[in-house]
Amino acid sequence: MNHVSTTELVDQLEQENTNYLEVLSKDALSVELARYPNPEAKTAHKTDELYFIISGSGMVHVEDERYAVDEGDVVYVEQGTEHDFFDIEDEITALVVFASAEDSVLGQGL
């Protein structure tokens, strides 16, 4: 088992002055800490994605749907789906889980 504090991860993200930080990469699963707005993040991915909003608020579009997001919210995005955060009121920091579709159970129950 590994343990990491999200507070420490956010501090590291700020110290490195970057928009994302890899937290874990193992087989078909990877986890990143990401900050939005992030101009590099506007592409559909080859994996399912789960965003847990640690802090901040704004809007997210997933395909043709638009949702308000705030601290504590979870957003699920299927593989290959267009998505982006916009109208960001407070900078969004999110823990992002990427999982290969073949092995993924991320979308079940959301």
C-alpha positions in Angstrom: 0.0 0.0 0.0 1.1 3.5 -0.8 -0.2 6.6 0.9 0.1 10.2 -0.2 -1.5 13.4 1.0 -3.4 15.5 -1.6 -2.1 18.6 0.3 1.5 17.5 -0.4 0.7 16.8 -4.0 -0.9 20.2 -4.5 2.2 21.8 -2.9 4.5 19.8 -5.2 2.4 20.9 -8.2 2.8 24.6 -7.2 6.5 24.2 -6.5 7.2 22.6 -9.9 5.0 25.3 -11.5 3.3 22.8 -13.8 -0.3 22.0 -14.8 0.0 18.3 -14.0 1.8 15.8 -11.8 1.9 12.1 -12.3 0.9 10.4 -9.0 0.7 6.7 -10.1 1.3 4.7 -13.2 0.7 0.9 -13.1 -0.5 -1.4 -15.9 -3.8 -0.1 -17.2 -4.2 2.6 -14.5 -2.7 6.0 -14.0 -3.4 8.9 -11.7 -2.5 12.5 -12.1 -3.0 15.7 -10.2 -4.0 18.4 -12.7 -4.7 22.1 -12.7 -7.2 23.9 -14.9 -7.3 26.0 -17.0 -4.8 23.9 -18.8 -4.4 24.6 -22.6 -2.8 21.2 -23.2 -5.8 19.3 -21.8 -8.3 19.8 -24.6 -8.0 16.4 -26.3 -10.1 13.2 -26.0 -8.1 10.4 -24.4 -7.7 6.7 -25.2 -8.8 5.8 -21.7 -11.8 6.2 -19.4 -11.3 9.2 -17.0 -12.6 10.0 -13.6 -12.1 13.6 -12.3 -12.3 14.3 -8.6 -12.5 18.0 -8.0 -10.2 18.8 -5.0 -10.7 22.6 -5.2 -12.0 25.3 -7.5 -15.2 25.7 -9.5 -16.4 26.3 -13.0 -18.1 24.4 -15.8 -17.2 21.2 -17.7 -18.6 20.1 -21.1 -18.7 16.4 -21.9 -19.8 16.0 -25.6 -22.9 18.1 -25.8 -23.7 18.2 -22.0 -22.6 21.1 -19.7 -22.3 20.8 -16.0 -21.3 23.1 -13.1 -18.5 21.6 -11.0 -17.3 22.5 -7.6 -15.1 21.1 -4.8 -16.0 17.4 -4.1 -17.7 16.8 -7.4 -16.8 13.7 -9.6 -16.9 13.8 -13.4 -16.7 10.6 -15.5 -15.7 10.8 -19.1 -15.7 7.7 -21.4 -12.8 6.9 -23.7 -12.6 9.2 -26.8 -15.2 11.7 -25.5 -14.6 15.4 -26.2 -14.5 17.3 -22.9 -13.0 20.4 -21.3 -13.3 22.7 -18.3 -14.4 26.3 -19.0 -15.8 29.4 -17.3 -13.5 28.7 -14.5 -14.4 30.9 -11.5 -11.6 29.6 -9.2 -8.7 27.6 -10.5 -9.6 23.9 -10.6 -7.3 21.3 -9.1 -8.4 17.7 -9.8 -7.2 14.2 -9.1 -7.6 12.4 -12.5 -7.8 8.6 -12.8 -7.1 7.1 -16.3 -8.1 3.5 -16.9 -8.0 1.4 -20.0 -11.5 0.7 -21.3 -11.0 -3.1 -21.4 -10.1 -3.2 -17.8 -12.3 -0.3 -16.6 -15.2 -0.4 -14.2 -15.1 3.4 -13.8 -18.4 4.1 -15.5 -20.4 1.6 -13.5 -22.7 3.3 -11.1 -22.0 6.9 -12.3 
